[in-house]
Amino acid sequence: MPINTVAILSPGDMGHAVGQLLKQHELRVITCLTGRSDRTKGLAKLAGIEDIEDFDEMVKTSDLIMSITVSEIVPALCKEVANAIQRTDSNLLFAECNALSPETTKSMEQIITEAGGRFVDASIIGGPPRNGSSPRFYTSGPNASEFEQMREFGLDVRNIGPNTGQASGIKMCYAAMTKGTAALHSQLLLAAETLGLYEPLMNEFASGHKAVIDRMEGWIPGVPAKSRRWVSEMQEIEATFQELGMTPHIFEGVADMYRLIGSTDIADENPETRDKGRSLKETIEIISKNLV
């Protein structure tokens, strides 16, 4: 089925940038901003995404809905979309693009397909589109080939298999490395700061692990602005490993670290408003003040 109109739910940091890229490739991009925050409304306006005030009308108008939101609200969002599909008798493709465990993704597929929609497992690896670039959209499942149309509109789509759960699985494994490492680095630096050993430790890293310092300086100052929404993502990674018969406890600790970082004042910032001049050392000093 040709894709002419795409709805983005919701046009936040990633979603609005994806929508903007699709519009640049002359695709109609819509959303429903009813009840959304002023920030989300502002990002949607910035991207030129069209606001359809009635949710059912948005669903009825869409050929494809791309769910790009926070992991913890996905079940409620899928049910809202499923109810709208049933009310409007819509025949649309629903791409679940969030950080979910494979089993959670399969349960979302059931909600959408039982309502009459078509489902594709998708996951996003990489940052929001910038200067015409696209993050990788890994897809899998019986409708993944249909989503490949989005390559025509600027997205880097990579179909990796016929089974729902494969695309979400690669996201879980990848995020376990990137965000798990950021949490580990944050914890060890907080420990060093509290022990009065920050500078000696960084000097030791500099003697043989310069790449580690570069990674910490590049990642950690930006973590507080994202930390609260990463908690539910870490819980999905916990579930993934537990489903595979491995310990979930490593990522229980990672989730705890993001809760700690999220309890700081600088976590009130968002990716647009955060102090981009704040150094790694300053970030660690601020977070350390929230230690009991």
Summary of the structure (lengths in Angstrom):
residues: 292
radius of gyration: 20.0
end to end distance: 56.2
largest distance: 64.3
contacts: 983
relative contact order: 0.10
helix: 58%
strand: 13%
